[in-house]
Amino acid sequence: MTDHSTYEFLRQLADSWGLLAMVLLWLGFALWAFRPSARSHHEDAANMIFKDENDG
C-alpha cells in the first residue's frame, strides 16, 4: 500500500464512517440534554442567578 492509497483510504473512511459517528454522537448528546428527567437540573441552572446568597 503506497502513501497515496493510504491517504485515500483514510479520507474515504473519515468521509463515510466519521460523518456517521459525528451525527450519532450529536443525536445522543441532544437526546441526553432534552430528556425529561433533566428538567429539574435545567430549571435549577436557569434560576441560579436569581438566588440570594442568604436564601440557603
Residue pairs with C-beta under 8 A, 6 or more apart in sequence:
1 9
32 38
